[in-house]
């Protein structure tokens, strides 16, 4: 059984575009974990900021995968 | 083996010769009961008809109204279960999204909009996980751009009413404490970022999350089915694994649906509070 690997430049573009948000989200949650570790009482106040930062950084990766499929 | 498989095949996006991966065409649900005609405007073809996402929007509005009407009917001092859930949802949006972000002075004007937005987006997102519906309404981008346009009008209008047209533009486009020739670079940048790009990112974030999540679920389901039915028996365990991952991603999708509704309303509240902020 033979097969071919099909793909497009879109997918390579998405793969490269996902590096940045991956690092960004790691940094955001590293700061959140550090903050909670230093002061556990602040967890609920830091959590909303962490979720906001996560959504903003994730948006770029999600825009990447959506446009990778949509644009031809 | 493939002969038996092809006899059981439904017609559709899987052919016996190869696996066609899902794409944006799977989100293009045709009008129910045929269309009533087409017309073209703005260089696009428009189809007149009623599609499933349109019905879902109406259904979600009816369900939300019905739920909160029933929840707020009794108004007992010691709330029953329905009233408690309704009050908790309203209290969550009013306190942590309204008062804490917009400020206790003028948040009440915006709480109806934020609360309606939260309930509407949440229920429409959850339609992706409810059996027999299983289509996130906001994976159709046109529906999201309507919401983003309404949010844009609201936060700009609130800002302009408080500061006046030019005062509001100055507030948004000129950062505090910066003078000199660098303003010529900063003002167009801030104008684009605060006034032109904000509704686009707001809409694109929700749309792309719902689109990508639903696409992933379709891929796992169809891919698992193709591996089990169409290919030789050695690939069947991989297909079963694909279906197990389908379940895992489905639960992840529920989390993302809650999160995206929350973030949309949170960003709305932050834009409103930024528009109403006092002069520096």
Boltz contact constraints between the chains, C-beta under 6 A:
constraints:
  - contact:
      token1: [A, 55]
      token2: [B, 263]
      max_distance: 6.0
  - contact:
      token1: [A, 59]
      token2: [B, 205]
      max_distance: 6.0
  - contact:
      token1: [A, 62]
      token2: [B, 208]
      max_distance: 6.0
  - contact:
      token1: [A, 62]
      token2: [B, 209]
      max_distance: 6.0
  - contact:
      token1: [A, 62]
      token2: [B, 212]
      max_distance: 6.0
  - contact:
      token1: [A, 63]
      token2: [B, 204]
      max_distance: 6.0
  - contact:
      token1: [A, 63]
      token2: [B, 208]
      max_distance: 6.0
  - contact:
      token1: [A, 65]
      token2: [B, 212]
      max_distance: 6.0
  - contact:
      token1: [A, 66]
      token2: [B, 208]
      max_distance: 6.0
  - contact:
      token1: [A, 66]
      token2: [B, 211]
      max_distance: 6.0
  - contact:
      token1: [A, 66]
      token2: [B, 212]
      max_distance: 6.0
  - contact:
      token1: [A, 69]
      token2: [B, 23]
      max_distance: 6.0
  - contact:
      token1: [A, 69]
      token2: [B, 24]
      max_distance: 6.0
  - contact:
      token1: [A, 70]
      token2: [B, 24]
      max_distance: 6.0
